[in-house]
């Protein structure tokens, strides 16, 4: 029965236009550590990875809103990403999806793979010929996996860090990766990293379905750089919320969101500028002028931009107040 089942699934994949030859294609290394996980509150699903290999995120991390996430590594078979997601969409559990993918793969003993679905079901596999130290831990709503590590305590440290961490799913996965690096990480060193988080339910719009999609392609300290980018990403999420509040005419809420953005990214002139513009729209001209004066001193192009906002109703001050701003 199992053989017939596998053959049936192979037929499904073939109908979708995926060539059997692709399964057996020799692929590049991605000896690395990664995590797949689900946020039990929001339902968001994510996958994060670090490796001493260029652009690791382009091959290892896969995800689809409303479906699940996949991490495929070691001697990578990139087809495990889209095919794994397809199998989940066809109703398979992560365990059955992994078994099906490996049954069709002659290189299974050098593969490492983890799959998590929208319900938090998760399974992982480490081939017996993956380079030591290699292994994985499957937990509740997450799995951590690693190969070619400095020591065999790396993935247990990841699991412990993830379970103890708080914050967004991306922040918790990053905490797990930071723990891996602190434990020694990849025996060869560091080079690239990636974090992908998708929504629990698809909106039907691919540009809305990814909550986080960050990659460090080549860096001396990719995890540290990822922490910096994730902080900036969060700041711009506040900026986006502020922009939406402006669109609806809620300048009080916009002020709050812009302030939160500045707290995370205090040296960013644009964030300061839009916060000041919101203050001006709220009638808080003294505070607005103080901030704009400093911005204009650093970059006069922001002063040049300011009167253009009047026509678009992004700046709703009087002509007299506008002139006050332009004299700063």
N, C-alpha and C positions, 0 to 999 in steps of 0.2 A: 504493500500500500504506500509506504514512504517513497519508493522509487517512482510510482505513478504520480504521486503528489508533486515531486520535484520536476518530473517531466512536464506536468501541466503548468507549473509556474514558469518553467523555461519557455514554454510556448507563449505565455502571456508577455514575457519580456521581449521575445522575438517580434511579436505583433507590434510592440511599441517601438520597434526599429532599432533595437540594441543588438549589435552583432556578437555572436558567440566568440569570435576571434578576439574581441576586445577584452574578454574575461582573462585570457591567458597571456595577454601582452606583457612583456617585461617592463616593469615600471621603476621609477627612481626610489631611492631611500627616503624615509622620513622617520628615522629613529628619534623618538621624541616622547614627551609626556602630554597627556590630554585629559579632558573631563567632558562628559555629557551630563546634563542635569536639567531638572524641571523645578520651577518655582511653584510650590503647592498653593500659594495664595493667588497669584495672577494666572497660573497655568502656562506661563511663558517657558519655552524650552531653549536650551543653549548648548553650545559646544565651544571649547577653548583649547588652544594648543600652543606649545613652544618647541622649537627644534633648532639644532645646529644645521640648518638647511635653508636655502634661499626660498622666500615666499611660500612657507609651509601652509598657510591658510588657503592657498589656491587649489590644493589637492586634498588636504586632510579634513577640512570642516565642511559639513553639508547640513542643510536644514530647510524645512518647509512648514509654514504656519499651518496649524490644524492637523499636522501629520507627525512630525518628529524630527530628530537630529541624528547625525551619523559622524563618527570619527573613524577614518580608515588610515592606518599608519604601518610602521615598520617598512617592509618592502611593499610600497603602496600599490594597491589595486584601486585606482580612482573610480572605476565603474561601481565599486561598492557603495559610493555615495548616492548617485541618482537611482541605482537599482535597489538599494536598501530602502529608500524613501518610497519607491514604487511598490515594493512588496508590502510595506506598511499600509499604503493606500488601498491595497487589494485585500486587506484584512488580516495579514499575518502578524503574529506577535514578534517582538524583537528576537526572541530565541529562535523561532522558526525561520525568520528572515536571515539570521546569521547562518543557520544550518543550510539553508538553500543556497546562499551565496558561496559558502565554502565547498559545497558539494560540486559546484561547477568550476572550481578553481584549483588548478594543478599546483599552484604555489601556496596552498593554504598553510603549510607548516612554517612559513616565514611571514605570515600576515598577523596583524593585530587590528581588532575591530571592536567597536562599541556602538550599540544602537539603542535609542530611547524613543518611546512613542508618546503621543499626546496625553495618555492616561498615566504616564509615569512608569510604565513597564519598561524594564531595561535589562539588557544582557550584554556580555562582552566575551571576547575570545583572544587568547594569546597562543600563537603557534609554538610548537615545541622547539623549533629551530630559530626563534627570535633571539637576537643577541642579548646575552645577560648584561646587566641585571634587567629582567623583564617580568612583568606580571600585571595583574589588574585586581581591583576590588569592586564588586557590585554592591551598592547600598540601596537605601530607600530613595527612589527618585533621582539616583545618580550612579555613575560609574567612573572610576579613575583608572587609567592604564598608562603604562610606560615601558620603554625598552631602551637598551643601550645606556642605562643610567649609571651614575657614579656608584650607587649602592642600592640595595634592595629595600631601603627604608623610604625611598622617594614617594612611591604611590600611597603607602600608608599615611605618610605625612599630609598628602593631598586630601585624602578622605577625612582625616581628623580636622584639618583646617576648614574644609567645606562645611562639615557638620556643625562646627562651632561658630562660623561666620554669620554676620547679619548684613542687611542691605539688599540692594537689587540683585537679581540673578547674575548679572555681569560682574558686579563687585565681589560676589561670593566665589564665582569661578576664578576670578583673578587672584583672590586670596589663596585659593588652592594652588594656583600656579606659582605664586610667590613662595608658598611653603615648599613646593618641589625644588625651586631654585635654591632656597636656603638650606635644603637637605643635600645639595650637591648637583641636582639636575642631571642633564645630559653629560656623559663623561667627556664628550668632545668640546663642550662649551655652549655658547648661545649665538643665535643669529636672527631668527624671525619668530613671530607670534601672531595669533589671530583670536578674535572673539566674535561669535555670531549668536544672536538671540532672536528668536522668532516668536510671533504671537500664538496664543493657544487656539485662536480661531482665525481663519483666513478672512480678510476683508474683501477678497476678490481683486484687490489692487496690490500688486507685488511691491510697489514703492512704500506701501504702508505696513506691510507684513513683517518687515525686519525692524526690530526694536534697536538692536546694536549690530553694526557690521564694521569692525575695525581690524586693520591688518598692519603689522610692522614687517616690512619685507626684508630689511637688512639693517641691523643695528647692533652695536657692541653690547647693549643691555636692553633687549627687546621687552622684557617684563617691566622694567622701570619706565620705559617709554610708553608702554601700554597703559600703565597707571596714569601717566600724564595725559594721554589722549582720552582715556575714559573719563577723567575729571572734566576735561574740556567738552567732551560729548555731553555730559550731564548738564554743564553750564549752558550749552546751546539748546538743550531741551527746554530749559527754563526760558531762554530767549524766544523759542518757538511758541511757548505758552503765552508769553508776554505779547507777542505779535498777534496771536489769536484774540487775546483780550482787547487789544487796540482795535482790531477789526470790528468787534462787537460794541465798541465804545466804552468798555469798562477799564478806564485808566487807573483806577485804584488797584484792581487786580493786576494790571500790567506792571504797575510800579513794584508790586510785591515780587512778581516773577523776575523782573529785570534786576532787582536787588539780590535775589538769590543767585542769579547768574554771576553777578559781580563778585559775590563772596567766594565763589569757586574759581573765578578767573579774574582777579583784581587788576591785572595790568592791561587788559584788553580795552582799547579805546572805543571800539564800536559798542561794546556792552555799556560802557559809561555814557556814551553819547545818547543812546536810545533811552536810557534811564533818565538822563537830564531832559530830553524832549518830553518824556511822560510827565516829569515834574512840572515843566512849563505848561503843558496841557491841563494839569491839575490846578494851575494857578499858583504853584509854589516857585515863583520866579527868583527869589533870592537864592535858594539852594540850587536851582537850575543854572543860574548865571555863574555861580561859583564853580560848578563842575565844567560847564562849557568853556569858561575862560581858560581853564587848565588844558582842556582838550585842544582848543584853537591854538594855544601856544605851542603845543607839540606837533600839530599838523593842521595847517590852515585850510586844507581841502574840506574839512568838516564844516568850517564856517561857510565855505562856498556852497556846500550842499544844503545848508539850513533853509534859505528862502525857497528852495525848490519844493520843500515839504508842504508849503502852504497850499499849492494847487491840488495836491493829492489828499488834503485834509489830514495829513499825518502830524502837522503842527497847526494848532487852532488858536494861536495868539493873535492879538490885534496888531495892526501895522506899527503902532507906537512901540509895542513890546518887542516886535521883530527887530526894529531898528536898535533897540537897547541891546539885543543879543548880538547884532552885527557890529556893534561898537566895542565889544569885548576884546 
